[in-house]
Amino acid sequence: MEGKDMRKIGHAYSLVLAGVLLAGVFVLSCGGPSKIRNVQEKQLSAQLVLPQESDIPELEFRQSKSDTVVVKDESGKDVLIMKAIRDEESGEMVATDVLQAAIVTARFRNIAERRGKIDLNFQVVVPKDMQDGAWQLRFYPDMFILGDSTRLEPVVITGRDYRRAQLKGYQQYEKFLSKIISDTTKFINVKQLERFLARNIPDVFAFKTDSTEVSDEMFFSYYGVSEQEAVEHYTNSLAKRRNARRLRDRDKMFRRYVKAPIVSEGIRLDTVIQDINGDFVYNYIQTINTRPKLRKVDILLSGSIYEQDKKIYTIPRSEPLTFYISSISSFADPTEHYLTRVIERRAEANASYRIEFAQGRSEIRLDLADNYEQIGFVKDNLTDLLRNEVYDLDSIVVTANASPEGSWATNGALSKRRGEAVVRYFEDFMNDYRRQVAREGGFSVDEQGNVVSTRTTIPRIRFITRSVPENWELLDRLVRNEYRLTDEQKERYFSHEGIRDKDQREARMKGDDYYHFLVDSLYASLRVVDFEFHLARKGMVKDTVHTTELDQRYMDGVQLLRDMDYDEAVKILGPYQDYNAAVAYMAAERNASAMLILQNLERTPQVNYLLAILHSRNGDAQKAIQCYMDACRQDQTYVHRGNLDPEISALIKLYGLNRQEDIDDDLGF
């Protein structure tokens, strides 16, 4: 028996348990011709429907243990946000943990694209009248995307009697295979052959208990016939031919006995839910990667009903489900961007990265806080600038900052050591990168046969280190924008602003009630390293050029962002450090870089909404709600937009936001 046949039989019996389990949920009697006529006359079909949206997306908030969040309204008064919903009948506030299953009848849904992926969540609903124990229902979801169609994994429902017939066919085929003889010696009449040898060639027969080989020439010299001829004479030719015929007919007999093979590869059959009508509902989730210009996806369902090996009904194609894709890229500002009228030959691309140090230490540790991710962003920025088609990277100024703990002199020395450590680290990185590029280079031969070097040379970049003992400028800005501090606390904080001795200023602050809040919540944000990337435009000799030319490269970056090609968009827009650069960073999940830009922009509705998403991603529900409500006060369209983005919809559902009476009473709409 060949391996292919053994695999078929083994595969069939490995599915017996699956067949028995499925029979447990699909025990229906065979309805016969009348049942299929009913299906045909009614043109019955399965349905594609949308499941109820999950109540709370998987986001973790630092305040998740609290049932309330306090934010500020437009007039500065506290607003209490409760983690509850209003009961429609009693009007009372009730807990949000009461869930009810439901099937949504809408034919479209807005879904969010995140991290370059989209989850298409739908259900295949099979009516009770389409189910029968003697049938197998095969459903084929087809996905239509950007003009192309892709057949997804089928959904198969197998009836009890249909599965029994399948298994019976495998049993019959196994019985047929068991008759095939693999040991060819069984066709030889060994006793008669031995008797012939013992009587006529005793010397050869003596080798029966000896392992010495008897050559065909020795055998032939004794009796005048070859060994093969002697064996064939005592072989049952009829049985041998019958066995050979069985071997040839294996595939034909498989098709005869196994009219409907059991297939498991490439089949999607998710959890089955039975509702009160006896219908079956299959939950189906298909994850796809995003691609440029992707705006919507359509899903349609077709299928067939089989009885044994015959198709007895073609299931009509369902109405399509349409998924409209919402993406951070939709926030891109398409306004034309012009080159500055006076273009400087030299430019800067500045960025702040939070590279943290152990207390009192200056060594860079990748395992501390978010250092591994932040240093990776710096490396990406460096390599992108080195490959930039517009600018040459000239020099890099690294400025290390410290928070006000300790004396001014101590912090000054510490900041200097930290800045020098950062410079050494990235000088080593640049040297390694330069050697890597050199190794990847090579040589070519031009049309005249001359050897031409194709090596790319990376120029040596000058690093300049600076240090700021204590980052009071950033602390002042953070306190000014911190909604968790009262106006009175802010006033007391800024009353010390005029003290020139910073050690004395901090000593005065230690006596105020807000000091520990500053240390616990804000001081960590002061320990940043600022990078100033000094650039020079390629091929530009004059220091300034006057122009009104459209910045086509910038516009190309915006188009890449709108087409969801995020990595390329970041490469182009990142050096501009403007609103669209922040959107590109957010779409590429580089949240820290996006936050640094947005916090310094005017608080427009778009900026507040994007900050709400970022705070939600960082797990800060209070800040996220505050920014979201600020955006809604400025532009009511964000009340509805919040349901499209999982970071905001999680807050809406968790804290019952956007109840109309709350909008009217608390937010002043």
Residue pairs with C-beta under 8 A, 6 or more apart in sequence:
1 177
1 180
1 182
2 250
5 177
5 250
5 254
8 170
8 173
8 254
8 258
8 261
9 170
9 173
9 174
9 177
11 262
11 264
12 166
12 167
12 170
12 258
12 262
13 170
15 262
15 264
16 167
18 264
19 158
19 163
19 164
19 166
19 167
19 262
22 157
22 158
22 160
22 163
23 159
23 160
23 163
25 272
25 274
26 131
26 133
26 157
26 158
26 159
26 160
27 133
27 160
28 131
28 132
28 133
28 159
28 160
29 132
29 133
30 132
30 133
30 134
30 161
31 38
31 132
31 134
35 129
35 132
36 305
36 307
36 312
36 313
38 44
38 129
39 129
39 130
39 305
39 313
40 313
42 129
43 316
44 127
44 129
44 130
44 315
45 315
45 316
45 317
45 318
46 124
46 125
46 126
46 127
46 130
46 137
46 139
46 301
46 303
46 315
46 318
47 124
47 125
47 127
47 301
47 318
48 122
48 123
48 124
48 125
48 141
48 299
48 300
48 301
48 318
48 319
48 320
48 321
49 103
49 104
49 105
49 122
49 123
49 125
49 321
50 103
50 104
50 106
50 109
50 121
50 122
50 123
50 321
51 103
51 104
51 121
51 122
51 123
51 283
52 100
52 101
52 102
52 103
52 104
53 104
53 109
55 96
55 99
55 653
56 650
56 653
56 654
57 646
57 647
57 649
57 650
59 616
59 617
59 619
59 646
59 647
59 650
60 619
61 616
61 619
61 620
61 621
61 654
62 619
62 620
62 621
63 69
63 620
63 621
63 622
64 621
64 654
66 83
67 82
67 83
67 84
68 80
68 81
68 82
68 83
69 80
69 81
69 621
69 622
69 625
69 655
70 78
70 79
70 80
70 81
70 622
71 78
71 79
71 81
71 483
71 622
71 625
71 626
71 629
72 78
72 79
72 483
72 626
73 79
73 629
73 666
73 667
73 668
74 633
74 667
74 668
76 487
79 629
79 666
79 667
81 625
81 655
81 656
81 657
82 93
82 655
82 656
83 96
83 654
83 655
83 656
84 93
84 94
84 95
84 96
84 656
85 93
85 94
85 95
85 96
85 656
86 92
86 93
86 94
86 656
86 659
86 661
87 93
87 94
96 653
96 654
96 656
101 273
103 123
103 125
103 275
103 281
107 319
107 320
107 321
107 322
108 321
108 322
108 323
108 324
109 321
109 322
109 323
109 324
110 323
110 324
110 326
110 643
110 644
111 118
111 119
111 120
111 121
111 323
111 324
111 325
111 326
112 118
112 325
112 326
112 327
112 644
112 645
112 646
113 290
113 294
113 325
113 326
113 327
113 328
113 564
114 646
115 589
116 289
116 290
116 564
116 566
117 287
117 288
117 289
117 290
118 287
118 288
118 289
118 290
118 294
118 297
118 323
118 325
119 285
119 286
119 287
120 143
120 285
120 286
120 287
120 288
120 297
120 299
120 323
121 283
121 284
121 285
122 141
122 284
122 299
122 321
123 281
123 282
123 283
123 284
124 139
124 141
124 155
124 281
124 282
124 284
124 301
125 279
125 280
125 281
125 282
126 137
126 139
126 157
126 279
126 280
126 281
126 282
127 279
128 277
128 278
128 279
130 137
130 305
130 315
131 137
131 157
131 159
131 280
132 159
133 159
133 160
133 161
133 162
134 159
134 161
134 162
134 307
135 159
135 162
135 305
135 306
135 307
135 312
136 156
136 157
136 158
136 159
136 162
136 260
136 305
136 306
136 307
137 156
137 157
137 303
137 304
137 305
137 306
137 315
138 154
138 155
138 156
138 303
138 304
138 305
138 306
139 154
139 155
139 156
139 157
139 301
139 302
139 303
139 315
140 151
140 152
140 154
140 301
140 302
140 303
141 151
141 152
141 153
141 154
141 155
141 284
141 286
141 299
141 300
141 301
142 149
142 150
142 151
142 152
142 299
142 300
142 301
142 302
143 149
143 150
143 151
143 152
143 286
143 288
143 297
143 298
143 299
144 297
144 298
144 299
144 300
144 320
145 288
145 294
145 297
145 298
146 291
146 293
146 294
152 268
152 284
152 286
153 266
153 267
153 268
154 266
154 267
154 268
154 303
155 267
155 268
155 269
155 282
155 284
156 263
156 267
156 269
157 280
158 166
162 260
162 306
162 307
162 308
165 259
165 260
165 308
166 258
166 260
166 261
166 262
169 257
169 258
169 259
169 260
170 257
170 258
170 262
172 257
173 253
173 254
173 257
173 258
176 246
176 253
176 257
177 250
179 246
180 243
180 246
180 247
180 250
181 187
181 239
181 243
184 240
187 235
187 236
187 237
187 239
187 240
187 243
188 231
188 234
188 235
188 236
189 234
189 235
189 236
190 234
192 234
193 230
193 231
193 234
194 205
194 208
196 230
196 234
197 204
197 205
197 208
198 205
200 222
200 223
201 219
201 222
201 223
203 222
204 214
204 218
204 219
204 222
207 214
214 227
216 226
216 227
216 228
219 225
219 226
219 227
219 230
220 226
220 227
223 230
246 253
259 308
259 309
260 306
260 308
260 309
268 284
269 282
270 282
270 283
270 284
270 285
271 282
271 283
272 280
272 281
272 282
273 280
273 281
273 283
274 280
274 281
275 281
288 297
290 325
290 327
290 564
291 564
292 560
292 563
292 564
292 565
293 563
293 564
294 325
294 564
295 324
295 325
296 322
296 323
296 324
296 325
297 322
297 323
297 325
298 320
298 321
298 322
298 323
299 320
299 321
299 323
300 317
300 318
300 319
300 320
300 321
301 317
301 318
302 315
302 316
302 317
302 318
303 314
303 315
304 311
304 313
304 314
304 315
305 311
305 312
305 313
305 315
306 312
326 644
326 645
327 564
327 587
328 583
328 586
328 587
328 610
328 613
329 561
329 562
329 563
329 564
329 566
329 583
329 587
330 562
331 583
331 606
331 609
331 610
332 558
332 561
332 562
332 580
332 583
333 558
333 579
333 580
333 583
334 558
334 562
336 550
336 555
337 550
337 551
337 554
337 555
337 558
338 548
338 549
338 550
338 551
339 547
339 548
339 549
339 550
339 551
340 547
341 546
341 547
341 548
342 544
342 545
342 546
343 537
343 540
343 544
343 545
343 546
343 547
344 543
344 544
345 536
345 537
345 540
345 541
345 542
345 543
345 544
345 545
346 394
346 534
346 535
346 536
346 537
346 543
347 391
347 534
347 535
347 536
347 537
348 532
348 533
348 534
348 535
349 381
349 385
349 391
349 533
349 535
349 574
349 575
349 577
350 530
350 531
350 532
350 533
350 577
351 378
351 381
351 530
351 531
351 533
351 577
351 593
351 596
352 528
352 529
352 530
352 531
352 596
353 374
353 375
353 377
353 378
353 528
353 529
353 531
353 592
354 369
354 370
354 374
354 524
354 525
354 527
354 528
354 529
354 592
355 364
355 371
355 374
355 375
355 378
355 422
355 528
355 529
356 368
356 369
356 370
356 371
356 524
356 527
357 363
357 364
357 365
357 368
357 418
357 527
358 365
358 368
360 414
362 414
362 417
362 418
362 420
362 421
363 421
364 371
364 375
364 421
364 422
364 425
365 371
366 372
366 375
370 592
373 592
374 592
375 425
377 590
377 592
377 593
378 426
378 531
379 426
379 429
381 531
381 533
381 574
382 393
382 426
382 429
382 430
382 433
383 433
384 570
384 571
384 574
385 391
385 393
385 533
385 535
385 575
386 393
386 433
386 458
387 571
388 535
388 575
389 538
389 553
390 537
390 538
390 553
391 535
391 536
391 537
391 538
391 575
392 459
392 535
392 536
392 537
392 538
393 459
393 461
393 533
393 534
393 535
394 461
394 462
394 534
394 535
394 536
395 461
395 462
395 463
395 464
395 534
396 426
396 461
396 462
396 463
396 464
396 531
396 532
396 533
396 534
397 463
397 464
397 465
397 466
397 531
397 532
397 534
398 419
398 422
398 423
398 426
398 463
398 464
398 465
398 466
398 529
398 530
398 531
398 532
399 419
399 465
399 466
399 467
399 468
399 529
399 530
399 531
399 532
400 415
400 416
400 418
400 419
400 422
400 465
400 466
400 467
400 468
400 529
401 415
401 467
401 468
401 470
401 471
401 474
401 526
401 527
401 528
401 529
401 530
402 411
402 414
402 415
402 418
402 468
402 469
402 470
402 471
402 526
402 527
403 411
403 470
403 471
403 475
403 523
403 524
403 526
403 527
404 411
404 470
404 472
404 475
404 502
404 505
404 506
404 523
404 526
405 411
405 506
405 519
405 523
406 414
407 503
408 469
408 470
408 501
408 502
408 503
409 469
411 469
411 470
412 467
412 469
415 467
415 468
415 469
416 465
416 467
418 467
418 529
419 465
419 466
419 467
419 529
420 465
422 465
422 529
423 463
423 465
426 463
427 463
430 458
430 460
430 461
433 458
434 458
434 460
437 455
437 456
437 457
437 458
438 455
438 456
438 457
438 458
440 456
441 453
441 454
441 455
441 456
442 454
442 455
443 451
443 452
443 453
443 454
443 455
444 451
444 452
444 454
445 451
445 452
446 452
469 502
470 502
470 526
471 526
471 527
471 528
472 502
472 505
474 525
474 526
474 528
475 518
475 522
475 523
475 526
476 494
476 497
478 522
478 525
479 485
479 490
479 493
479 494
479 518
479 522
480 490
481 599
482 490
482 522
483 623
483 626
484 517
484 521
484 622
485 493
485 514
485 517
489 512
489 513
489 514
492 512
492 514
493 509
493 512
493 514
496 505
496 508
496 509
497 505
499 505
499 508
509 515
509 518
533 575
535 575
553 572
554 572
554 573
554 576
554 580
556 572
557 568
557 569
557 571
557 572
557 573
557 580
557 584
558 569
558 573
558 580
560 566
560 568
560 569
560 572
561 569
561 573
561 580
561 583
561 584
561 587
564 587
566 584
566 587
566 588
567 588
569 584
569 587
569 588
570 581
570 584
570 585
570 588
570 590
573 580
573 581
573 584
574 581
574 584
574 585
574 593
575 581
577 597
578 597
579 597
579 598
579 601
579 606
579 607
581 597
582 593
582 594
582 597
582 598
582 601
582 610
583 594
583 610
585 591
585 593
585 594
585 597
586 594
586 610
586 613
586 614
591 614
591 617
591 618
594 610
594 614
595 611
595 614
598 607
598 610
598 611
598 614
599 611
601 607
603 630
604 634
605 631
605 634
605 635
605 638
606 631
608 627
608 628
608 630
608 631
608 634
609 627
609 628
609 631
609 638
609 641
609 648
611 623
611 627
612 623
612 624
612 625
612 626
612 627
612 628
612 631
612 647
612 648
613 624
613 645
613 647
613 648
615 621
615 623
615 624
615 627
616 624
616 647
616 648
616 650
616 651
617 647
621 651
621 654
621 655
624 647
624 648
624 651
625 651
625 655
625 657
628 638
628 642
628 648
628 651
628 657
629 657
629 667
631 638
632 638
632 639
632 642
632 663
632 667
632 669
633 667
633 668
633 669
636 669
639 658
639 663
641 648
642 648
642 649
642 651
642 652
642 657
642 658
643 649
643 652
651 657
652 658
656 662
663 669
